Amino acid sequence: MATARAERLVNLVLCLLSTRQYLTAERIRGIVPGYTDAPNDEAFFRTFERDKSELRDLGVPLETGRNSAFDAADGYRIARRDYELGDIGLEPDEAAAVALALRLWDSPELTGAARGALLKLRAAGVDVDDRAAGTIEPKVRTSEPAFPALLAAVQAGRVVTFDYRRPNEVRAQQRTVEPWGVVAWRGRWYLVGHDRDRRAPRCFRLSRVQGEPKAQGRAGAVTRPPDVDLLTMVAGEQREAPPSTPVRLWVVPGRAQGLRRRASVVDSMRLDGIEGDVLELELSYPDSAASWIAGHGPDVLLLEPDVLRKSVHEAHLGAAAAAGARGDEAGEVRG
């Protein structure tokens, strides 16, 4: 069953990456191997929704839209510009790990399924980009919690309010936005729309949205201006990187090697009877580094800045709460 699901996901990625048009769920059902044998409509849509969520959890930039105003249903595609990775420098040990992972994608089962998917796409009359077959690479990125609510607001054409915390701000501020679309750029999701509070178009990174966005007003009240290119707006705002932020951390000796490669040891410090190194590094996007730093657990302690330290602490509390919830569920099952 796991192999069948993996083959179906590969087929789906190939399908959406190989076409320049939006494909509806019904058309995907008739094209992609793995969906055609669904016993009924309910089973297909349940599987398809689960697969879409899994792709987004893996960091695949799945776009939703329509090819024209006459289309009755939304379609899906994957833009090559968002999917392909840029040049990456790897250490020898990292390159070896990547080489091992790539063996999965070179397996006869998946390459055979990919070839069959492309043939079926052509037979169905879909405009296929042959280069897509060589660009499938695993990427891991968790989906943003605010994504479903914001996408629903875009599709319904409703005004949406949410709390938004910009870099180096201690507290989030409420925003009221007329949403035009949700797009991915360089591995991150953004909401683009008209900010009523600032009376101007704005882009909002979904990872900075706090809590659950709330739609308000009647459906259809918001329409996207016809001359607006959402991706160009996002790329234009993000072209100039913000000033880097100095970060100081305490690290257990011999641990967090990936972090150490990016930092410099500037001092030593004893905490709770443990002698550790004080490291310094520069971060262009400190707000997005909280989960990365928190992932090192007790081996790394953030010393400054205070805003990032608070974010790391919140990530630790969230992980502890999730672990406690899983433990409670396991206890109920045993009971």
ZIJO-V871573 format. One record per helix or strand. SS is the DSSP state (h for helix, s for strand). FROM is the first residue (numbers start at 1). TO is the last residue. If there is no record, write none. Layout:
ss,from,to
SS,FROM,TO
SS,FROM,TO
This chain:
ss,from,to
h,2,17
s,23,24
h,25,31
h,41,57
s,58,58
s,62,65
s,75,78
h,80,83
h,92,105
h,108,123
h,130,134
s,141,141
h,147,156
s,159,164
s,173,185
s,188,195
s,200,205
h,206,208
s,209,216
h,230,238
s,245,252
h,257,262
s,264,271
s,274,283
h,286,294
h,297,299
s,300,304
h,306,334
